[in-house]
């Protein structure tokens, strides 16, 4: 109850400030409010070609993307955190006065603001597909207060457009956000453009190798599990690193990439062949450098499938996770690789050279139907008025 009261007070303050700024004229600029930032990065890179168009980056704490590398001088970078009052105040100003707004996650403050009719708010989302349920499909949502449920739908209703890479993902958004089909743009997902760009992929290999020189010439296994709701402070790490080091020889290196929502990654065993890579900004570059992906219910496989490499699903808590978080299904269209319960089984499949390419390709084509390398340009052409760029 106290939490709901604090949230309500905070949102009322945001609403008042937003209403004041709403009296100012709309400006031809774009705001990116990012929790993850991957899709925002690709859209911003394309928009940076238009030097007169201002880009405003409002980053939440978990966002690792360095937007200072966007090649335009006409940009501002702010931190959107309650404790940073000045940046938060500036952020609300830009949200209230910008004609184009991109978000990539659930953003609670949207429940209390009303955009003007000329504003376009785009939900970029942070995943090309979904294995775990979210929004109204999350089984825990039913237990939330009526006030919280009302707030959730108010946020979802702010999304004017949602670009998707497949009809399947549009259906998932329809169920999760209770939105009509007319909100969806079948452009593909901007961050997937990277996998069709041979020059960008080559440069990324060089960057990863320079950042982690000990992995060069090695067989790289990327372990990237998603979050558990009760382990956001520190994940109960189930992967047996000792067994990995004992059974796999010196040519194997393990890269560990925990979900950005997990705050503490310092408890994971340190070893020259085990590297925690949470600070590396671009997970897509880590995927390019990796030979094998080990994951669970994460959205990473939807992009990794574009590389046609082996995937292993370490789902040690499958029944519990399905009950608490919810899964869309447990077929090969969600898990295009072996599903295992133990580290020993993971290692068995790492050592097995066989790869079921037919299963991977079916998965890839199902979820990336419209992601063919031109998603970013197509999205911009649909969202922006010609005279605004």
N, C-alpha and C positions, 0 to 999 in steps of 0.2 A: 504493500500500500504506500509506504513512504517513497519507494522508487517511482511509482506512478505520479505522486505529487511533485517530486523534484523534476521529473520529465515535463510535466505540464507547465510548471513555472518557467523552466528553461525555454520551452517552445513559445510561451506567451511573450517573453522578452524578445525572442527572435522575430516573432510576428510583428511586434510594435516597430522594431528597427527596420524590418523589411517594408512595412507600410510607409514609413517616412521616406525611405529611399525610392519607393515606387512612385513618388511624386515627381521625381527627376525624369528627364527624357531618356528613352531607350537609346542605347548606343550599338553601333554595328561592331560587335566584338563577340568572342566566343569564350565561354567559361568551361573548364574541365574540373569537375569535382570528383576526385579519384580516391578510391580505397586501394585499388590494385594498379591501375595506370597503363596496363599493356595496350589495350585498345586505344586509349586516349593518345598514347605515344604515336601510333601510326596515323591517326587522324590529324594530330597536331603537325607531324612532319609534312603531310601533304598540304595543310593549310599554311605552313610557313613560307610556301612559295609566293603567297600573296602578302607582300611586305606591309601594305597599309592596314591589313586586318589584325587587330590586337588579339593576343591569346592570353588568357588568365588561367593559371594553374593553381587550383586550391586542393592541397594534398592532406589527406588524413594520415595519421601516424604510421599505419601499416604500409603505406605506399612507398615502394623502394625505387621507383623510376626517377631518374635524374633528368628532369625537364629542362635543366639549364643547357643541355646539349642540343635542344631544338634550335635550328639555325635561323633565328630571327631576333632582331633587337627589340621588336615590338611585343614584348611579353612581360608578364609579372608572375612571380611564384610566391604563394602564400601558404601558411600552415593553418588548417582548419581544426583547431583543438580548443576546447573550452578554456583551458588555462592560458592560452595565447590570445588574450582579449583583443589586442590591436589587430592582429591578422584576421581573427574571426569577424570583427567589425567590418574590416575592409572586404572580406569575403561576401558578407551579406550585401554590401553595397554593389559589388559586381554581379551577384546573382539577381539583384533587383533591377539592374540597368542593362543587362546583356540580352541581346536578341537570340543568341544560340547558347544552349546549355547542354552539356554532356555529363552524365553520371554513370557509374559502373557498378553500383551496388544499391542496397536499400539505404536511403538517406532520410533519417527521421524528420529533419527540419522541413522537408518538402510537404509534410502534412499540414503545416501551418501557413504556407505561403500560397498566394494566388498569382500566377504569371499572367501578364497582359496578353491580349489576343494575338499580337504579332510575335510572341516568343515561341521558340520551338525547343522542347525539352526531349532529349534523346537518351534512352537507357541503353548504353553500350554493353552492359553486363560484363562479367569477367570470365565467362566460359563459353566455349563453342557448343557444349552439350551438357547434359545433366544425368548423373547416376543417382545422386542423393536428392531427396525432395526438399523443397523450400517454399516460402510463402504460405499460401493457404493449404498447400499439399503437405506441409510439415505436420506430422501427427501431434506435435506439442502445441500447435497454434490454437487448437480448440480449448486448451486449458488457460489461455491468456484472458485477461480482463476484457470486458466489452469496450472499455475506453481504448485499450491497446489495439483491439481488432479494428475499431473505427479508424484509428490512426494509420494502421497498415494500409487499409484500402485508400485512404486519402493520399498516401505516398504513391501507390501504384497508379492512381488516376492521374497523377501529374505527368506520366510518361506519354508523350504524344506519339513517339515512334520507337520501335525496338527492332534493330537490324538482326536478322537471324541467318544461320547457315543451312537450315533444313526445315522442312515442314514439321518434323518431329519436335524440334525445339520450339516452334511457334505454338504447337499444341500444349507443350509443357508450360509455357508462359501463360497461355490462356487459362489453364487450370490453376496455376500458382498465383497469378495476379488478378484473375477474374476480369480480364480485358478482352475486347472484341478483336476479331481477326484483322480489322482495318488498321490496327496500330502497327502491324508488322511490315518490315521492309525486307524482301528476299534478296538482299544484296551480298550475302556472305558476311563473315566476321572479319573486321579489319586486321586483327593481329595474325590471321592465317595467311595474309599476303606474303609474309616473311618466308614461308616454306616454298614459295614459287620463285623466289629471287636468289639465283645462284651466287651472285656477287655478295649479297648480304649474308648468305650462309657461310661463304668462305671467310669473310671478315670476322664473323662471329666465332668461328673455330680458332682463328688467330687470337682474338681477345680472350677467350676462355683459356687457351693454352698459356698465354702470357700471364694471366691472373693466377693460374694454378699450374706452374711448370712441372710439378711432380706427376701430373697425369699424362703428359705427352708420351705417346707410344704405348699406352696402357689400354686394357680392356675396361671401359668405364661403365659401371652400373649406377644408375641414378635412382635413389630411393626417395619417393615424393608422396608421403601419405597425406591425407586430408586431416581436418581437425575433428576432435570429439568435443561435444559441448561441455563436458565436465573436465576437460583437460586443456583449457585455453591458457592457463598460466604456465603449465609444464606438462608436456605429453608423457604419458606412461609408455615409454619406448619399448616395444616388444621385439624389435629386430635384434637378433643375437649377433653382435659385431664380432665377438670372439670366435664364434663358429664360422663366420665369413672369412676371417683371417686364417683360421686353421685349415679349412677345406679348399680355399682358393689360393693359388700361388701368387707370386709377386707381380704377375702381369695384370692382376685385377685390382681396380681402385673403386672404392665406394664413395659416391657423392650423396650427401643427405640434405634434402631440401624440405624442411617442415613447412606447413601452411603458415601464411603470414599472420594469421590470428593467434598462433601460439607464441607467447611472449618470451619464454625462457628456453634457449637452446644450448645452454652452457653445460647441461648434465650429460651430454652425449660423449662417449669415450673418445679421447683424442688418440690418433695414430697416424703415421705418415701415409697410410693407404686408406684412411677414412677422413673425409673432409666435409665439414658442415658449410654449406654454400648458401645460407639464407641471406647473406649480405650482397650476393651477386644480383644486380638489378633485373636482368632479363632472363626469365626461366626458359624462354624459347631458345636462347643461345646455349644453355646447359643441355637442352634436349638434343640440339644439333651435335654437340660434342659426345653425347652418350651413345653407347651401343645397345644397352638394355634398360628398360624402365621397369622398376618395381613400384607398385602403387596399390591403392585399395579402391576408395569410392571417389577419388579426386576427378576433376575435369581434365586433367592433363592428357589422358589418353586420346581425347578427341583431336588434339593437335598432333600428338606423337604418332598417330596413325598415318598422318600425311608423309611421314618419313619411312614407313613400312619396315619398322624394326620390332624386335621381340618385346612383348609386354607380359609381365607376370603380376597377378593380383593376390597380394598378401592380405587376405581378409580373415584374420584370426578371430574377429568379433562379429562375423556376418549376421548371425541371428539377433544379437543384441543391438547392433547398429540399425538394422532394418526396423526393429521395434521402436527405438528411440528417435532416430532421425528420419527413417523411411527411405526406401529405394524404389526407383521406378520399375525395374524388373531385374531379373538375374540371368538373362539370356546372353548369348554371344554378342547381341547388339548393345549390351552394356559392358560386357567383360570379354574382349576379343583376345583372350589368352588364358592360360591355365589359372585356375582359382585354387589357392593353397592356404593352409592354416598354420604352417610352421616354417621357421627359418630354414630347416633342413630341406623341406620341399622346395623352397625358393632356390636354394643353391643347386638342387638337383636339376631344376629347369634352366638355371644359368649355364650349367655344364652341358645341357642337351642342345646340340646345334640345330635341331629341327625348329622351324617357324611355320605356323599355319597362316600363310599369306592370304589364302582365300577368306579366312575369318577376319583378318585385319582389313582387307579391301572391302568386304561387305560392311563392316563397321564404319570405315572411312567414308564410303559413298553414302551411307545412310545419314550420317551426321554433318557431312561437309558438302552437301549437294550443290549449294550455291557459292561455296568458298572456293573460287577457282583462280585466285591471284589478283583480282581487280576489285575487291570489296571496298577498299577505302575510297577510291575515286568514284565508284558508283554511288556510295552512300553520300558523299559530299555533293554530287550532282543532283541528288534527290532532295537534300535538306536545304541547301543554300539557294537564296535568290541570286540571280546572275549579277545584279548590280551591287551585291554585298561583298563580292570578292574581286 
